[in-house]
Amino acid sequence: MIDFVGAGPGAADLITVRGAELLKNADVIIYAGSLVNPELLKYAKEGCKIYNSAQMTLEEVVSVMLDAEAKGLSTVRLHTGDPAIYGAIREQMDILDEHNIKYDVCPGVSSMFGAAAALRAEFTLPDVSQSVIVTRMAGRTPVPESESIESFAAHNATMVIFLSAGMTEELSKRLINGGYAPDTPAAIVYKATWDDEKVLKTTVKDLHKTAEENGITKTALILVGGFLGDKYDRSKLYDPHFSHGFREGKKD
C-alpha cells in the first residue's frame, strides 16, 4: 500500500493525526526534502528506510515504491502542505494505476492556511472578498494563457500566489496592470509555521522592494487583497437579527 501524505505547512506538529500515524507505521518513507521539515522524520520507526526525493527523478521514486510493494512493505510518500496543491502526485498515481498498486491520499494543512494564521487573517471577509484565487507565476513550469496574473487580478479577489517569490518585480507590475490598485494590501510570508518564519506586510507596488530588502527569493507565499485591510462587514451568521436553521433572529 502506498500512502500519499500531506506533511503540513512546516511545523512538525501541524501534520494531521492520521498522517503522523501513517509515518509511524511506514516501512519506507519518500519525502520531499526540498520543502518538508526533517523533524517529521522523527515519527519514523526504527529500521524504516528513508529516501529524499529532492535528489530523485519520478522514475527513481516509482522504482522505490514498486520495490517496496514487491517486498510487501508499506510506503509513505510525504509531500509538503497538502499534496493536491502543486504536489505532482497525479503522475505518480497514474503509474501506480498502470501497475495495479493500491494507494490512498491523506490530506494536509496547506501553507496558504499556515500563512493566513501567521497573518491572523481571514481570506473571506464579508463585502471584501468571498473568493480565493490560488495561482503562480509562469517559470520553467508554464501557466496556461487563460490563467494569467492579469486576468485573475481583474477580479480584485483574495489571491494566494505560490512559487513566485523570485519574480516579485514582474509580479507587482502584472498585478497592477490587471486591476489591483498600487496601494492594495499585500504580504510575503516566508516559511510559514517554521521556526524561522518571517511575516512581511506591504502593498502591491512595494512587493519587490519588500522582498529585496529582506532577502526573500524562495520558500515564501505572496498574498494580495483587501482581506489584509481593516474594513469589512460583520458576518450575517452571528448577527442577532439574522435567522437560520439553528437560531431565530431577534426582532427590533
VOGUTI-60515 format. One record per residue: residue number from 1; residue in one letter; x, y, z of N, C-alpha, C in turn. Coordinates in pm, 1 decimal, padded with zeros to 6 digits. Last residue first. Example, Ala and Ser with C-alpha at 12.3 -4.5 7.8 and 13.67 -1.06 7.14 Angstrom:
- 2  s  01285.0  -00225.0  00708.0  01367.0  -00106.0  00714.0  01290.0  00003.0  00787.0;
- 1  a  01319.0  -00569.0  00780.0  01230.0  -00450.0  00780.0  01320.0  -00330.0  00780.0;
//
This chain:
- 252  d  -03657.3  04374.2  01603.4  -03629.5  04504.2  01664.7  -03736.5  04540.5  01766.1;
- 251  k  -03625.6  04022.3  01674.3  -03692.3  04133.5  01608.3  -03658.6  04263.1  01679.2;
- 250  k  -03363.2  03785.3  01630.0  -03443.4  03871.9  01715.4  -03505.7  03986.1  01634.8;
- 249  g  -03378.1  03476.5  01447.3  -03328.6  03612.0  01468.5  -03422.2  03694.7  01554.6;
- 248  e  -03340.8  03152.3  01567.3  -03437.6  03250.6  01519.7  -03385.9  03390.6  01550.2;
- 247  r  -03115.2  02900.9  01465.6  -03147.0  03010.1  01555.6  -03245.8  03105.6  01490.3;
- 246  f  -03062.5  02707.9  01281.3  -03032.7  02674.9  01419.9  -03071.8  02785.0  01518.5;
- 245  g  -03116.8  02800.8  01024.2  -03174.0  02673.1  01067.1  -03153.2  02638.8  01213.2;
- 244  h  -03151.3  03155.2  01092.2  -03106.3  03041.7  01010.6  -03157.8  02913.6  01074.4;
- 243  s  -03186.4  03512.5  01094.9  -03239.4  03378.8  01124.7  -03175.3  03274.3  01034.7;
- 242  f  -03040.6  03793.8  01237.6  -03037.5  03703.3  01122.8  -03085.5  03563.9  01163.4;
- 241  h  -03005.6  03959.0  01448.9  -03130.7  03976.4  01374.3  -03142.2  03879.9  01255.7;
- 240  p  -02751.8  03909.3  01549.3  -02867.8  03872.8  01630.9  -03001.5  03883.9  01558.4;
- 239  d  -02518.2  03759.7  01338.8  -02597.8  03879.6  01359.5  -02723.2  03841.2  01439.0;
- 238  y  -02372.4  03543.9  01263.9  -02382.8  03569.8  01407.7  -02454.9  03700.8  01439.3;
- 237  l  -02400.7  03547.5  00984.9  -02422.7  03423.5  01059.7  -02445.5  03448.6  01208.4;
- 236  k  -02318.8  03783.9  00873.1  -02462.2  03765.0  00896.7  -02488.5  03646.3  00988.8;
- 235  s  -02029.7  03952.3  00994.2  -02089.9  03830.3  00940.5  -02238.6  03824.2  00973.5;
- 234  r  -01973.6  04298.0  00920.3  -01993.6  04190.9  01017.1  -02063.7  04072.2  00951.3;
- 233  d  -01752.2  04399.6  00655.1  -01883.9  04396.1  00718.7  -01891.0  04280.9  00817.4;
- 232  y  -01437.5  04578.4  00672.2  -01519.9  04463.8  00632.2  -01654.3  04475.4  00702.4;
- 231  k  -01111.8  04706.7  00678.7  -01253.9  04735.2  00656.8  -01326.5  04609.4  00609.3;
- 230  d  -00840.0  04678.0  00691.4  -00912.4  04683.6  00819.6  -01061.3  04714.3  00802.8;
- 229  g  -00671.2  04435.4  00475.5  -00702.5  04569.2  00524.6  -00782.8  04563.3  00653.1;
- 228  l  -00651.8  04186.7  00377.6  -00542.4  04228.7  00465.3  -00563.0  04370.6  00519.1;
- 227  f  -00855.7  04168.2  00200.8  -00870.9  04093.1  00325.9  -00760.8  04128.0  00425.6;
- 226  g  -00785.2  04293.7  -00033.3  -00843.3  04374.9  00072.3  -00863.8  04301.4  00202.5;
- 225  g  -00471.8  04137.6  -00144.2  -00615.1  04164.8  -00140.9  -00660.8  04246.2  -00022.2;
- 224  v  -00236.3  03871.1  -00157.4  -00279.4  04002.2  -00205.5  -00429.2  04017.7  -00188.0;
- 223  l  00059.1  03703.9  -00071.3  -00085.5  03716.0  -00053.3  -00128.1  03858.5  -00083.3;
- 222  i  00302.2  03471.8  -00143.4  00263.3  03611.7  -00159.8  00111.0  03618.0  -00156.8;
- 221  l  00521.7  03258.2  00037.5  00393.2  03282.1  -00026.6  00368.6  03431.7  -00035.9;
- 220  a  00846.2  03119.9  -00007.2  00756.5  03220.3  00050.2  00628.4  03227.4  -00030.6;
- 219  t  01076.1  02999.1  -00116.8  01010.3  02942.1  00002.2  00920.8  03043.4  00071.9;
- 218  k  01279.0  03279.0  -00231.0  01213.7  03148.8  -00245.6  01147.3  03110.3  -00114.1;
- 217  t  01377.0  03525.2  -00173.7  01379.5  03484.7  -00314.3  01311.3  03350.4  -00337.8;
- 216  i  01428.1  03785.6  00040.1  01335.2  03676.8  00010.9  01336.7  03645.9  -00138.5;
- 215  g  01572.4  03992.7  00162.8  01642.0  03878.5  00105.8  01553.4  03759.8  00074.7;
- 214  n  01449.0  04222.5  00237.8  01452.1  04113.8  00336.0  01514.8  03985.1  00281.6;
- 213  e  01461.3  04387.7  00019.9  01517.2  04436.6  00146.4  01531.9  04325.7  00250.1;
- 212  e  01319.5  04231.6  -00166.9  01462.7  04259.0  -00185.0  01527.6  04300.6  -00053.7;
- 211  a  01056.9  04236.1  -00068.1  01126.9  04108.1  -00084.6  01276.9  04129.5  -00092.2;
- 210  t  01007.2  04513.2  -00079.1  00999.9  04441.2  00048.2  01075.8  04308.9  00040.8;
- 209  k  01032.7  04565.2  -00354.1  01117.1  04635.9  -00258.1  01122.2  04560.5  -00125.0;
- 208  h  00823.8  04405.0  -00454.4  00963.3  04375.2  -00488.7  01059.3  04440.4  -00389.4;
- 207  l  00591.9  04526.1  -00337.5  00624.4  04384.6  -00320.0  00772.6  04356.3  -00343.9;
- 206  d  00488.1  04778.1  -00361.3  00614.7  04763.9  -00288.4  00655.1  04618.4  -00265.8;
- 205  k  00244.3  04758.9  -00488.8  00351.4  04833.3  -00557.3  00486.9  04814.1  -00489.1;
- 204  v  00095.6  04612.9  -00296.4  00125.1  04553.9  -00427.7  00242.2  04625.8  -00494.9;
- 203  t  00253.1  04649.6  00027.4  00149.1  04679.3  -00071.0  00188.9  04616.4  -00204.0;
- 202  t  00305.7  04459.7  00328.7  00346.2  04560.0  00232.5  00227.1  04597.8  00145.4;
- 201  k  00442.1  04262.7  00586.8  00325.2  04329.7  00531.8  00370.7  04445.8  00443.7;
- 200  l  00590.1  03963.1  00640.2  00619.4  04097.3  00592.2  00494.7  04157.1  00528.1;
- 199  v  00706.8  03729.0  00851.2  00580.9  03784.9  00802.3  00604.7  03931.5  00767.2;
- 198  k  00901.9  03438.6  00858.8  00901.2  03584.4  00850.3  00768.3  03629.1  00791.3;
- 197  e  01017.7  03153.4  01044.5  00911.6  03221.9  00970.6  00932.1  03374.2  00972.6;
- 196  d  01186.8  02973.8  01163.5  01243.7  03096.0  01105.9  01144.2  03170.4  01015.7;
- 195  d  01025.9  02758.3  01234.7  01087.8  02838.4  01341.4  01142.3  02971.0  01288.4;
- 194  w  00730.1  02763.6  01023.0  00863.2  02715.0  01059.9  00920.0  02803.5  01171.1;
- 193  t  00494.7  02891.5  00949.6  00489.1  02799.0  01064.8  00624.4  02736.7  01100.5;
- 192  a  00612.1  02975.2  00629.2  00500.5  02980.8  00725.3  00504.3  02863.1  00822.0;
- 191  k  00839.4  03084.8  00479.4  00840.9  02960.8  00558.6  00735.5  02963.7  00670.4;
- 190  y  00733.4  03413.0  00459.1  00845.8  03322.5  00434.6  00839.3  03205.7  00532.5;
- 189  v  00492.4  03591.5  00317.4  00513.6  03505.0  00434.7  00618.6  03400.8  00397.3;
- 188  i  00410.4  03908.2  00230.5  00501.6  03799.2  00195.3  00523.0  03719.2  00323.2;
- 187  a  00114.3  04082.9  00134.4  00203.5  04028.0  00236.7  00292.3  03921.4  00174.6;
- 186  a  -00076.7  04380.4  00069.5  -00014.4  04255.1  00029.0  00074.6  04207.1  00142.8;
- 185  p  -00333.8  04616.2  -00011.4  -00251.7  04545.0  00086.1  -00198.6  04413.0  00030.1;
- 184  t  -00300.6  04843.1  -00281.1  -00371.1  04725.3  -00229.0  -00281.5  04652.7  -00128.7;
- 183  d  -00183.2  05057.6  -00405.6  -00177.6  05054.8  -00259.2  -00259.0  04939.8  -00198.6;
- 182  p  -00234.9  05015.6  -00679.8  -00098.4  05003.3  -00628.2  -00089.5  04992.2  -00476.3;
- 181  a  -00523.7  04809.0  -00731.0  -00467.7  04941.4  -00706.3  -00327.5  04925.3  -00648.3;
- 180  y  -00544.5  04552.0  -00972.2  -00525.8  04588.0  -00831.9  -00471.0  04730.3  -00822.7;
- 179  g  -00545.2  04510.4  -01252.5  -00658.0  04577.0  -01188.6  -00644.6  04608.1  -01040.9;
- 178  g  -00331.6  04433.2  -01413.9  -00454.4  04355.0  -01417.7  -00572.1  04420.4  -01348.2;
- 177  n  -00127.5  04603.9  -01350.0  -00181.7  04609.3  -01485.9  -00315.5  04535.4  -01496.1;
- 176  i  -00081.2  04507.9  -01090.2  -00133.5  04643.6  -01110.7  -00194.8  04657.3  -01249.8;
- 175  l  00016.2  04252.9  -01147.1  -00099.3  04268.5  -01058.1  -00165.0  04404.7  -01078.2;
- 174  r  00238.0  04315.7  -01302.2  00125.9  04244.7  -01363.9  -00000.1  04252.4  -01278.4;
- 173  k  00408.8  04442.0  -01120.1  00363.0  04512.3  -01239.5  00238.2  04447.5  -01297.8;
- 172  s  00449.3  04231.3  -00934.3  00390.3  04358.4  -00893.0  00332.4  04433.7  -01011.8;
- 171  l  00581.0  04040.8  -01096.8  00450.3  04011.9  -01037.5  00379.1  04140.0  -00998.5;
- 170  e  00825.6  04161.6  -01151.3  00730.6  04138.9  -01260.6  00589.3  04115.3  -01206.5;
- 169  e  00921.3  04158.5  -00884.3  00916.6  04282.4  -00962.9  00816.0  04270.3  -01076.1;
- 168  t  00911.9  03892.7  -00792.6  00821.1  03991.7  -00734.6  00813.6  04121.3  -00815.0;
- 167  m  01019.7  03641.0  -00835.9  00973.7  03719.7  -00951.3  00883.2  03834.1  -00907.6;
- 166  g  01069.9  03473.7  -00627.1  01185.4  03524.8  -00700.2  01148.8  03611.5  -00818.2;
- 165  a  00825.1  03388.5  -00541.0  00897.2  03484.8  -00457.9  01019.9  03543.3  -00526.8;
- 164  s  00657.4  03201.5  -00650.8  00682.4  03323.5  -00728.2  00765.1  03427.2  -00652.5;
- 163  l  00514.9  02987.1  -00535.2  00629.1  02962.5  -00623.9  00668.2  03083.4  -00708.1;
- 162  f  00174.8  03113.7  -00514.7  00280.9  03020.1  -00479.9  00399.8  03036.9  -00575.9;
- 161  i  -00040.8  03346.2  -00400.5  00049.9  03319.0  -00511.6  00167.7  03234.9  -00463.4;
- 160  v  -00368.7  03413.5  -00354.0  -00255.4  03347.8  -00288.6  -00163.8  03298.0  -00400.2;
- 159  m  -00598.6  03678.4  -00338.6  -00509.9  03597.8  -00421.6  -00394.6  03543.1  -00337.3;
- 158  t  -00931.7  03785.0  -00319.8  -00813.8  03741.4  -00245.3  -00728.6  03653.5  -00336.1;
- 157  a  -01019.2  03986.1  -00611.7  -01047.7  03891.7  -00504.3  -00920.2  03865.7  -00423.9;
- 156  n  -01008.1  04139.3  -00838.9  -00981.6  04204.1  -00710.4  -01018.8  04116.3  -00591.8;
- 155  h  -01033.7  04049.9  -01094.8  -01142.8  04019.7  -01002.4  -01129.2  04093.4  -00869.5;
- 154  a  -00796.9  04108.8  -01222.1  -00915.5  04185.9  -01260.2  -01032.0  04163.6  -01165.0;
- 153  a  -00617.7  03916.3  -01148.7  -00615.1  04042.5  -01075.0  -00739.0  04126.9  -01104.2;
- 152  f  -00662.2  03722.8  -01343.6  -00708.2  03697.6  -01206.9  -00715.0  03827.4  -01126.8;
- 151  s  -00546.2  03844.1  -01563.1  -00687.0  03804.2  -01570.3  -00742.9  03777.2  -01431.4;
- 150  e  -00279.6  03883.2  -01475.6  -00365.6  03998.1  -01506.3  -00513.2  03959.6  -01505.0;
- 149  i  -00182.2  03622.4  -01456.7  -00194.5  03702.3  -01334.4  -00290.0  03819.1  -01357.9;
- 148  s  -00362.8  03392.5  -01668.9  -00261.7  03495.7  -01646.2  -00287.8  03569.0  -01514.8;
- 147  e  -00490.4  03165.9  -01768.7  -00475.2  03183.5  -01624.4  -00367.6  03286.4  -01592.0;
- 146  s  -00483.9  03130.9  -02037.3  -00612.4  03174.3  -01981.3  -00604.8  03199.9  -01831.1;
- 145  e  -00233.5  03021.4  -02079.3  -00255.9  03162.3  -02112.8  -00384.2  03216.6  -02050.9;
- 144  p  -00112.3  02810.5  -01813.4  -00199.7  02831.7  -01929.4  -00227.7  02980.5  -01952.7;
- 143  v  00229.4  02834.1  -01729.4  00092.2  02852.0  -01682.0  00004.5  02873.6  -01805.3;
- 142  p  00524.6  02618.0  -01719.2  00435.8  02720.4  -01776.1  00300.1  02724.0  -01707.2;
- 141  t  00803.2  02595.2  -01527.1  00674.4  02528.6  -01547.6  00576.3  02634.2  -01598.5;
- 140  r  00980.5  02798.1  -01518.3  01016.8  02685.0  -01602.8  00896.9  02593.8  -01625.1;
- 139  g  00706.7  03004.6  -01474.3  00851.5  02997.2  -01469.3  00895.0  02889.5  -01565.2;
- 138  a  00430.8  03208.9  -01410.2  00493.5  03113.9  -01501.7  00644.8  03120.9  -01486.0;
- 137  m  00316.0  03234.0  -01073.2  00372.8  03294.8  -01192.9  00428.6  03183.6  -01281.3;
- 136  r  00012.2  03083.4  -00952.3  00157.0  03100.9  -00951.5  00197.4  03176.7  -01076.7;
- 135  t  -00277.8  03058.6  -00730.3  -00209.4  03052.8  -00858.5  -00058.8  03067.2  -00840.0;
- 134  v  -00594.0  03075.7  -00610.5  -00464.1  03013.6  -00582.7  -00393.0  02995.9  -00715.8;
- 133  i  -00825.5  03300.3  -00499.2  -00757.8  03254.0  -00620.0  -00620.1  03201.5  -00580.2;
- 132  v  -01117.2  03294.7  -00323.6  -00972.5  03286.1  -00308.1  -00914.0  03226.5  -00435.7;
- 131  s  -01398.7  03501.9  -00246.1  -01331.7  03406.2  -00334.3  -01181.6  03411.1  -00310.6;
- 130  q  -01513.7  03708.4  -00124.9  -01570.5  03578.2  -00093.3  -01510.0  03469.2  -00181.5;
- 129  s  -01411.8  04014.4  00007.8  -01384.3  03907.3  -00088.2  -01445.9  03778.0  -00037.3;
- 128  v  -01582.5  04218.6  00123.7  -01445.0  04242.8  00078.8  -01408.1  04141.6  -00028.5;
- 127  d  -01827.3  04146.6  00223.0  -01820.8  04271.2  00148.0  -01678.1  04311.5  00108.4;
- 126  p  -01675.5  03936.2  00464.5  -01798.1  03990.2  00405.1  -01776.2  04128.3  00344.1;
- 125  l  -01370.1  03773.9  00376.8  -01437.4  03872.3  00461.0  -01562.5  03925.0  00391.5;
- 124  t  -01175.8  03522.3  00352.1  -01309.8  03553.0  00300.6  -01385.2  03644.4  00397.0;
- 123  f  -00931.3  03489.9  00484.8  -00933.5  03509.8  00340.2  -01067.0  03563.4  00288.3;
- 122  e  -00825.0  03645.6  00770.0  -00932.4  03562.4  00716.3  -00945.0  03592.3  00567.7;
- 121  a  -00521.5  03644.9  00968.7  -00610.0  03697.5  00864.9  -00715.3  03595.9  00825.5;
- 120  r  -00278.3  03631.1  01099.1  -00402.4  03647.8  01175.1  -00510.0  03707.0  01083.9;
- 119  l  -00056.9  03560.8  00964.7  -00103.9  03698.5  00945.2  -00223.7  03733.1  01032.4;
- 118  a  -00042.4  03295.8  01032.3  00067.9  03383.5  01071.2  00028.3  03530.0  01061.6;
- 117  a  -00275.6  03205.2  00908.2  -00265.6  03200.9  01054.5  -00155.6  03294.5  01103.2;
- 116  a  -00202.7  03236.8  00642.8  -00316.5  03313.2  00695.6  -00312.6  03318.0  00847.2;
- 115  a  00005.8  03048.9  00632.7  00034.5  03190.7  00611.5  -00077.5  03278.3  00665.6;
- 114  g  -00133.7  02813.4  00670.2  -00030.4  02849.5  00767.2  00003.4  02998.0  00756.2;
- 113  f  -00279.1  02821.9  00440.0  -00351.2  02838.5  00566.4  -00254.7  02867.4  00681.3;
- 112  m  -00080.4  02781.2  00256.9  -00162.1  02901.8  00243.2  -00242.3  02927.9  00371.1;
- 111  s  00025.2  02535.3  00313.9  00099.6  02651.4  00362.2  00018.7  02779.7  00347.6;
- 110  s  -00237.8  02307.5  00408.8  -00159.8  02380.5  00309.5  -00088.0  02499.7  00372.9;
- 109  v  -00241.2  02018.3  00588.5  -00267.0  02161.9  00601.7  -00177.6  02235.5  00502.7;
- 108  g  -00336.4  01727.5  00390.2  -00256.9  01800.2  00488.8  -00296.6  01945.9  00493.7;
- 107  p  -00488.2  01402.2  00328.4  -00471.6  01546.7  00309.6  -00388.3  01609.7  00419.8;
- 106  c  -00372.6  01109.6  00207.4  -00404.6  01171.5  00336.2  -00382.2  01321.4  00322.9;
- 105  v  -00468.8  00878.9  -00030.2  -00416.7  01014.3  -00009.4  -00465.9  01066.2  00125.0;
- 104  d  -00356.6  00551.9  -00135.2  -00454.3  00640.7  -00073.1  -00387.4  00776.4  -00053.4;
- 103  y  -00332.8  00266.8  -00352.6  -00277.8  00383.0  -00284.0  -00391.7  00465.3  -00226.1;
- 102  k  -00240.1  -00042.3  -00507.2  -00334.1  00038.4  -00429.8  -00261.2  00154.7  -00361.5;
- 101  i  -00142.4  -00108.8  -00836.0  -00099.6  -00095.7  -00696.5  -00194.7  -00000.8  -00623.7;
- 100  n  -00143.8  -00160.4  -01111.4  -00249.7  -00213.2  -01024.1  -00209.1  -00214.4  -00876.3;
- 99  h  00025.6  -00026.8  -01271.9  00079.6  -00147.4  -01208.3  -00021.1  -00212.4  -01113.1;
- 98  e  -00126.4  00189.5  -01343.2  -00079.5  00100.4  -01450.0  -00027.8  -00032.1  -01395.0;
- 97  d  -00146.6  00313.8  -01095.3  -00265.8  00253.4  -01156.9  -00225.8  00154.0  -01265.7;
- 96  l  00111.3  00412.2  -01072.3  00067.9  00307.4  -00979.2  -00057.5  00237.9  -01032.1;
- 95  i  00096.8  00607.1  -01270.4  00189.3  00493.9  -01288.2  00149.6  00379.1  -01195.8;
- 94  d  -00090.6  00778.5  -01154.3  -00119.5  00716.2  -01283.9  -00029.8  00595.5  -01308.9;
- 93  m  00043.0  00865.5  -00925.4  -00074.8  00780.2  -00911.9  -00109.2  00709.3  -01042.5;
- 92  q  00239.9  01028.5  -01039.3  00277.6  00910.7  -00960.5  00160.9  00812.2  -00950.8;
- 91  e  00093.0  01226.6  -01158.2  00180.2  01145.3  -01242.9  00227.2  01019.0  -01170.6;
- 90  r  -00034.2  01341.7  -00932.4  -00113.1  01274.4  -01036.6  -00025.8  01180.4  -01119.6;
- 89  i  00142.3  01481.5  -00771.5  00107.0  01343.8  -00732.6  00031.8  01268.7  -00842.0;
- 88  a  00248.9  01742.5  -00758.8  00294.0  01648.7  -00863.2  00263.2  01503.5  -00826.2;
- 87  g  00164.0  01945.8  -00592.2  00228.8  01829.3  -00531.3  00284.4  01729.2  -00631.7;
- 86  y  00013.2  02179.5  -00613.5  00149.9  02176.8  -00664.5  00230.5  02059.9  -00606.5;
- 85  i  -00206.2  02049.3  -00397.7  -00164.2  02179.7  -00448.8  -00015.9  02174.6  -00484.0;
- 84  a  -00247.0  01799.7  -00290.4  -00329.8  01837.7  -00404.9  -00288.8  01970.9  -00466.8;
- 83  p  -00098.7  01758.8  -00058.2  -00046.6  01706.9  -00184.6  -00123.9  01753.1  -00307.8;
- 82  d  -00047.1  02034.7  00147.6  -00145.8  01937.0  00102.5  -00102.2  01889.7  -00035.5;
- 81  g  00284.0  02048.4  00259.6  00149.9  02107.9  00263.1  00041.4  02006.1  00241.1;
- 80  t  00492.4  01810.4  00080.0  00473.9  01931.0  00159.6  00328.7  01979.8  00154.4;
- 79  h  00459.2  01452.5  00106.2  00463.4  01577.0  00029.1  00440.0  01696.1  00121.3;
- 78  l  00573.3  01136.6  00130.0  00547.1  01254.4  00211.9  00569.1  01382.3  00130.9;
- 77  r  00459.1  00834.4  00088.8  00516.2  00938.4  00002.1  00478.0  01070.4  00065.7;
- 76  v  00513.8  00545.3  00263.1  00455.2  00678.7  00271.8  00532.2  00770.9  00178.2;
- 75  t  00453.4  00198.4  00223.7  00529.7  00316.9  00184.0  00449.0  00443.7  00207.6;
- 74  s  00503.6  -00129.8  00349.7  00416.7  -00011.9  00338.0  00502.4  00111.4  00313.3;
- 73  l  00601.2  -00429.6  00170.6  00625.6  -00321.6  00266.5  00528.7  -00205.9  00243.9;
- 72  g  00624.7  -00649.0  00002.2  00514.6  -00644.3  00098.5  00530.5  -00537.3  00204.0;
- 71  k  00806.6  -00640.8  -00195.8  00851.7  -00699.9  -00069.7  00743.3  -00698.2  00038.1;
- 70  a  00675.7  -00504.4  -00390.8  00715.8  -00642.8  -00420.2  00758.3  -00716.6  -00293.8;
- 69  e  00661.0  -00253.8  -00269.2  00539.4  -00333.0  -00289.2  00572.5  -00479.8  -00313.1;
- 68  a  00928.1  -00173.0  -00286.6  00866.8  -00191.8  -00154.6  00741.5  -00277.2  -00165.1;
- 67  d  00951.9  -00153.0  -00565.4  01036.2  -00248.3  -00491.8  00977.0  -00277.8  -00354.4;
- 66  l  00773.0  00053.0  -00616.6  00748.5  -00080.5  -00672.3  00829.6  -00186.9  -00599.9;
- 65  m  00898.5  00267.5  -00480.6  00763.0  00223.8  -00446.5  00737.4  00081.0  -00493.2;
- 64  v  01138.4  00286.2  -00621.0  01141.4  00255.7  -00477.1  01005.1  00204.1  -00431.9;
- 63  s  01034.5  00357.2  -00871.6  01111.8  00233.6  -00857.4  01118.6  00190.6  -00710.7;
- 62  v  00928.0  00607.6  -00823.0  00837.0  00496.9  -00850.1  00908.4  00363.2  -00834.3;
- 61  v  01170.0  00749.4  -00793.3  01070.9  00744.9  -00684.9  00979.6  00624.5  -00702.3;
- 60  e  01282.3  00714.8  -01046.1  01351.9  00660.4  -00928.3  01257.5  00650.3  -00808.9;
- 59  e  01098.8  00849.7  -01207.9  01122.3  00707.5  -01229.7  01190.9  00642.5  -01109.7;
- 58  l  01126.4  01111.5  -01112.7  00998.6  01040.8  -01098.4  01019.5  00890.2  -01110.3;
- 57  t  01453.1  01132.2  -00952.6  01360.1  01155.5  -01062.8  01229.1  01082.8  -01032.2;
- 56  m  01592.9  01279.8  -00651.0  01546.5  01167.6  -00732.4  01459.6  01215.0  -00848.2;
- 55  q  01648.5  01458.6  -00457.0  01763.4  01412.6  -00535.2  01724.8  01301.3  -00632.3;
- 54  a  01414.4  01491.9  -00330.6  01472.7  01610.5  -00392.7  01589.1  01572.2  -00483.7;
- 53  s  01341.9  01263.9  -00195.8  01305.0  01271.7  -00337.2  01359.5  01396.2  -00406.5;
- 52  n  01518.4  01073.6  00015.6  01493.9  01215.2  -00011.1  01466.4  01233.6  -00160.2;
- 51  y  01406.2  00795.1  00201.5  01461.7  00846.4  00077.3  01422.7  00992.8  00060.7;
- 50  i  01447.4  00552.0  00451.2  01406.7  00688.6  00419.3  01481.7  00738.9  00296.6;
- 49  k  01324.1  00266.8  00604.9  01412.2  00317.8  00500.2  01359.9  00453.0  00452.9;
- 48  c  01307.9  00191.1  00948.0  01239.2  00245.0  00830.4  01342.1  00298.4  00731.1;
- 47  g  01442.1  00123.9  01176.9  01454.1  00033.9  01062.8  01383.6  00082.4  00937.2;
- 46  e  01208.0  00261.5  01397.0  01343.1  00209.1  01378.8  01344.5  00110.1  01261.6;
- 45  k  00967.0  00482.7  01242.4  01007.6  00376.0  01333.3  01150.0  00331.6  01302.0;
- 44  a  00930.3  00838.5  01222.0  00960.6  00709.5  01159.3  01007.2  00606.7  01263.3;
- 43  y  00911.2  01082.1  01339.6  00796.8  00992.3  01356.9  00829.0  00850.7  01307.2;
- 42  k  01126.3  01218.8  01251.6  01137.2  01160.8  01386.0  01018.7  01070.0  01418.5;
- 41  l  01058.6  01341.0  01022.4  01115.6  01206.9  01008.9  01138.1  01140.8  01144.5;
- 40  l  00988.4  01594.6  01087.2  00880.7  01497.3  01069.3  00933.0  01354.3  01059.5;
- 39  e  01219.4  01739.1  01072.8  01173.0  01699.9  01206.2  01061.6  01595.1  01197.3;
- 38  p  01251.7  01822.4  00811.9  01310.6  01693.6  00850.2  01271.9  01647.1  00990.1;
- 37  n  00980.1  01956.2  00641.6  01060.7  01971.9  00762.5  01118.1  01836.0  00804.5;
- 36  v  00992.4  01968.2  00289.0  00937.7  01904.3  00409.0  01034.6  01920.2  00526.6;
- 35  l  01141.9  02078.1  00077.5  01040.3  02158.5  00144.9  00987.7  02099.1  00275.3;
- 34  s  01326.0  01904.2  -00026.5  01347.6  02046.1  -00051.7  01253.0  02134.4  00028.8;
- 33  g  01242.9  01642.3  00023.4  01342.5  01703.8  00110.5  01366.3  01851.2  00088.7;
- 32  a  00974.6  01478.6  00035.0  01018.6  01590.0  -00049.6  01115.1  01676.7  00030.4;
- 31  y  01037.7  01132.1  00111.3  00991.5  01266.0  00147.6  01051.3  01372.4  00055.9;
- 30  i  00937.1  00819.1  00152.6  00999.4  00900.3  00047.5  00948.6  01042.5  00069.4;
- 29  i  00976.9  00553.4  00368.7  00930.5  00691.7  00356.9  01010.0  00759.6  00246.2;
- 28  v  00879.5  00228.1  00456.4  00956.5  00311.3  00364.9  00894.3  00450.6  00362.0;
- 27  d  00714.7  00137.8  00649.4  00842.3  00066.6  00632.8  00937.5  00146.8  00545.4;
- 26  a  00511.7  00326.2  00874.9  00567.5  00303.4  00741.7  00698.6  00224.4  00747.9;
- 25  n  00404.5  00402.1  01114.1  00389.9  00261.8  01075.6  00455.3  00227.5  00942.2;
- 24  k  00447.1  00675.1  01138.5  00496.2  00585.6  01244.2  00497.0  00439.2  01201.1;
- 23  l  00307.5  00773.6  00914.8  00453.4  00784.3  00921.5  00511.6  00685.6  01023.2;
- 22  l  00046.9  00722.1  00997.1  00098.1  00655.9  00876.9  00250.6  00660.8  00874.4;
- 21  e  00031.5  00895.6  01214.9  00020.0  00750.9  01235.5  00073.8  00673.4  01116.2;
- 20  a  00049.0  01143.3  01084.6  00152.8  01103.4  01179.6  00150.3  00952.5  01204.3;
- 19  g  -00189.0  01140.0  00936.2  -00060.3  01144.5  00869.3  00052.7  01099.3  00959.1;
- 18  r  -00380.5  01144.3  01140.9  -00372.7  01029.0  01050.8  -00236.7  01023.9  00981.2;
- 17  v  -00328.1  01396.1  01249.2  -00312.4  01277.0  01333.4  -00297.7  01152.8  01245.4;
- 16  t  -00142.6  01607.0  01017.1  -00265.9  01552.3  01073.0  -00235.4  01431.0  01160.2;
- 15  i  00118.5  01832.6  01117.1  00073.4  01721.0  01034.6  -00055.1  01667.9  01097.0;
- 14  l  00205.7  02013.8  01297.3  00089.6  02052.0  01217.5  00055.3  01948.6  01110.2;
- 13  d  00437.8  01955.4  01425.5  00314.8  01916.8  01493.9  00189.8  01962.6  01419.4;
- 12  a  00638.2  02062.6  01264.5  00622.5  01916.9  01270.0  00492.3  01873.4  01335.5;
- 11  a  00571.6  02330.9  01045.1  00587.3  02285.7  01183.7  00552.6  02137.6  01195.9;
- 10  g  00479.4  02313.8  00762.2  00618.9  02323.5  00807.6  00639.4  02270.7  00948.3;
- 9  p  00224.0  02259.9  00663.5  00296.4  02377.7  00616.3  00441.8  02387.3  00660.7;
- 8  g  00188.2  01902.6  00588.8  00150.9  02027.1  00654.5  00243.3  02139.4  00611.1;
- 7  a  00235.1  01673.4  00451.2  00317.6  01696.5  00570.0  00273.5  01818.9  00649.0;
- 6  g  00011.3  01446.2  00322.6  00042.6  01588.3  00331.2  00115.6  01616.5  00460.9;
- 5  v  00095.3  01141.2  00171.9  00062.5  01211.4  00295.8  00104.0  01357.7  00286.1;
- 4  f  00002.0  00858.6  00007.8  00048.7  00994.0  -00015.5  00001.5  01078.0  00103.3;
- 3  d  00080.8  00533.2  00063.9  00003.3  00644.4  00118.9  00071.9  00775.3  00085.2;
- 2  i  00053.8  00219.9  -00084.4  00123.3  00348.1  -00088.5  00030.7  00454.1  -00029.6;
- 1  m  00085.6  -00119.8  00000.0  00000.0  00000.0  00000.0  00088.7  00124.1  00000.0;
//
